[in-house]
Amino acid sequence: MTDHHHSSSHFEEASAVNAETFSDTFSNTHTEDDLPVIELSSEYSANGEDIQKVQEGVQAQLCPTAIAVAELVTTARDIESGWLARSARAEFISATFVKPDASTGLGFNLCKKKPRIASIRDGGQASSSPLRVGDRLISINKKLCSSMGSASIRKLVQSLTGPIEIVVHNKGGSPVFVESMVTKSHKQERCGLVLTRSGHDGKLLVSSICEGHVFVNSLINQGDEIVSINRITCHHLSAVEAANIIKETPTHVTVIARTLRETGVVVAELPSTGRESRSAANHRSRSAANHSSNRAAALRQARCRAFRHNVYILLVVGLFAIILFYTFLCV
């Protein structure tokens, strides 16, 4: 009995240390009532043990591991529609601003030699957009920026008024998603997105985009799956609830969507005459084909990464189950 009491004392001391560490780590997100209760055999009561203390000790030792594994074990849909919508960025991003006059800037500076965003001014229009430092400008109002210098781009922006659509490329971003921000001139302005819930798999889809509205020139296309609106995950929202978020937003509406098109984003500058030479048309066709091939390869790589991630989760869960089984077996 003395040896058993001595080992129990050591166990309670270790449990107290683990419980203190657990409390410091999770006190902001978990209460005592949230912790799962581990029921033990009544054999401890026969030896005069305090079952509640033993339960608290085992609970303090096992709960951190259980919570860590539980955070990893999520469905692929939750990873994509939750974590990705809040954290990761799409490969192609667009932002539509409203420039009232020529003297008003957009609030970002460019690198001297490359059409990349060098800095974003606090309080400017770009500060509330999805544009980030390092993004490469693809087009401004469908005018290609790849062959333009910083001075030419600044002159172009200064000359424009009204809606200005900027498309950028985020190197290393997710090729599966696109992100578009539009600016409403007033709260009651309609954005033109018509949403519906798919009866087949329950996805929130863009059924159509109305002509003459702000989303017409965005990267969102008909058939795309809406993942989030203004950083609000739409996985559990109805089409009406999602539409109300857009309706009640006073100024900027940012939508992240899973694109169903593997052709990527091809932005072409049309000559003022409305015609183009055969060589220019062939060049654009080759560019579109090459981009489509690169996009398909990126999609395959993304699917492979998702598969490896799921396999890793299964291995971790299996290992945890084995450890948990032997822990209870030893107890």
N, C-alpha and C positions, 0 to 999 in steps of 0.2 A: 504493500500500500504506500510505503514511503517513496519507493522508486516511481510509482505511478503518479503520486502527487508532485514529485520533483519534475518529471517530464511535463506534467500539465502546467506547472508554473512557467517553464521555459516557453511552452507553446503560447501561453497567454501573453508573455512579454513580447514575443515575436509578432503575435497578432496585433498587439497594441501599436507597435512600430508601423506595421503594414497598414493598419487602420488610419493612423495619423497621416501617412503618405497619401493614402487613397483620398482622405478628406481634403488635403491641400490641393490635390490635383483636380478633383471633380466637384468641389463644393459649390462652384458657380452654376453647375448644370444639373446636379443630381441631389436629391434630398434623401433622407434616411428611408422614407417610405418607398422610394423608387427602387431600392436595392432588392434583388431577389433573395428570398429566404431559402436557405438550404436545410432541409429537415434531416436530422440525424437519428440513428437508431436509439431505442430506449435503453440500450445496454449501459449508456453512460449514467443514467439515473440510478441504475442498480449499484454503481460504484460510488454514488454520492457526488457525481460531478454536477456542476452548474451548467445545464444544457444551453441556456441562453448565452452564456459567455463563450462556450465552445462554438455555438453557431456563429456568433459575431466574429470570432477569430478566423474560422474557415471562410466565412463570407468575405472578410477583408482581404484574405489571401487570393481567393479565386475571382472575385468580381472585376478587378482591373483587367485580367486576361480576358474574361468573358466579354467585357465592354469593348475592348480593343478588337476582338474577333468580330463582334456584332457590327462594329463600324465598317469592317471590311466586307462583310457578307451583305451585299445589296444587289439588287437586280441590275442588269445592264441598262434598263430603261431609266432607273433612278439615277444611275451614274451620269447618263447622257442628259436627261432632262433637268436634273437637280444640280449636281456639282458642276457639270460643264456649262450650264446656262449661267451660273454665278461666277465662275472662275476663269475657265479657259476662253480663248478668243477664237473667232472664226478666221479662216484664211483670207476671205474677202469681206470687206466692210464698207458700207456706204453711209454717208451722213448728208442730209439736206438741210441747209441753213436758209434763212430769209435775210437778205441784205437790203436794208431800206434805201441806202444811198451809196454813192461811190466812195465817200470818205470813211464809211464804216468798215472795219476789218473783221476778219473771222477769228483772230486770236491765236494764231500759230505762226511760227517761223520755220523756214526751210533751210536745209544744208546748202552750202555755197555751190557745190558742184553736182549734187545729186538731188533729184526730186523726192527727198525724204523729209519727214517732219523732225526738226531739230529741237523745238521746244514748244510748249503750249502755255499761253499766258493765263494766269488765274483770273477768273471773272469774265473771260472772253467767251464767245459762243462755242468755240471748240472745247473748252474745259468741261462742258456738260454733255459732250458727245462721246461716242465710242472710239474716236481717233486717239492714237497714242504716239508718243515719241518713238521714232524708228520706222513708222509705217511709210511705205513707198506709195507716192501718188500715182494712180493709174490714169485717172481722167477727172476733168472738171467740166461739168455740163456736157459730157460725152466728147470733150476735146482731149486727145491723148497728151499726156505730160511726159512720156518717156524720152522724147527728143528735145524737150524744153529745158532751159536753164532756170535757175531760181528767179532771176530778174524778169524773164518772160512770164513766168507763172504769176509773179506778183502783179505785173501789169495786167494780166488777164483777169485776176481776181478783182483788182481795183476798177476795171472797166465794167464789171457785171453788177447788176442790181436785181432784186427780186429773189426767187428761189435759186439756190446754187447747190448742185449735187456733186459731192466729191466721193470718188471711189478709190480705196486704198488696198494695198496688198500687205497682209501681215505674215511675214515669212515664218514658217513653222507652225502656223495656226491650223486649226482643224479643217480639213477639206470637206467634211460632211456637213458643216453648218455655214450659214451666211448670217450676217448681222446688219440691220439697216435702221438708221434713225431718221425720222422725219420731223419737221417743225411745223406746228399748226399756227396759222396767223391769228386765230382766236380759238377759245375753248370749244365753241360749237361747230367748228369746221369738221367736215367729214373727211376721213382719211382714205376711204375707198376699199378697205379690206372686207371681203365677205367670207365669214368663217362658218365651218360646219363640222360636226362630229361624224367620223366615219362609222357606219354601221358594221363594218367588217371587223376592224380592230380597235375602234374607239379613239383613233387619233384625231387631234384637232387640226383640220386642214384648211388651206386657203382655197375656197371653191371658185372665187373669181376676184378680180381687181377692177374696180370701176374706173372708166376713163375720166380724165380731167381732175383726178384727185392726187394727193401727194405721194401715195405709194406706187403710182404707175411707173415712176422713174427709179424706183429702189431696186435692190437685189432680190426682193421677195417675188416669187413666181407662183402662178396657179398650180396647185397640187402639193406645194411645200407643207411640211408639218410644223406648226407653231410650237416652239419649245418654251419660250418665255416672252412676256411683255413687260417692259420696264423692270426687268430682273425678278418678276413674279412668275414662278413656274406654273405652266398651264396644264400640267398632267392631270389634275383633278378638277379643272374648271370646265364648265359647259361653254358652248359657243356664245351664248348670251352673256355669261359672266366675263369672258375674255373680251367681247366687244364692248362691254361697259367700262372696262379698264381703259381702253383706247378713248372711249367717249368722254370719260371723266378726267382725262389727262389734259391739263391746261395748255402745255406748250410742246414738249418733246416726247415723242413716242418711239421707243427702241424695241425692236422685235428681233429675236433670234429664232431662226427656223432651220430645220433639217431639210436640205435641198434634195430633191429627187432627180435632179438633172446632173449627169456626169460630164456635160460639156463645159462646165465651169462658167466663168464670167468672161465674155469676149466683148470688149468695148471698142467700137470702131468709130473713127472720125469720118463723117461723110463730107465730101467736097461741096463747096457752095453751089456748084453747078448741078448737083444731084447725080452726076455721073462719075465714073472712075475708070481708069485704064484697065486693060486685061491683066497686065502685070500686077497692078495693085490689088485687083480682085483675087488673083491667084495667091499673092502673098498673104492676104487676109485669110483665105481658105486654108492655107498650110498652117498659119498660126493657130487657127481655131482647131484644126486636127491635132496639132502637137499638144495644145493645151488640154484637149479632151483626153489624149493618151496619158498625159502626166496626171490628170485628175483621176482617171480610172486606176492608175498605179497607186496613187496616194490613198484611194479608197480601199484597195486591197490590203495595203500596209496597215491601215487603221483597223480593218476587220481582224487581221492577224494579231495585232496588239491586243485587241479586245478578247480574242480567244485565249491568248497566253495569260492575260489577266484573270480570266475566269478559271483557268486551270490552276493558277496560283492560289486563288481563293479557296478552291476545293481542297487543295493540299493542306492549306493552313487550317481549314475547318476540320479535316480528317485528323490532323495531328493534335489539334486541341481536344477533339472527342476522345482520342486515345489517352491523352494525359488526364483528362477529367475522369475517364473510366478507372484508370489505375489509382487515381487519387482517392476516389470513393472506395475502391477495393481495399486499399491500405487502411483507410479509416474504419 
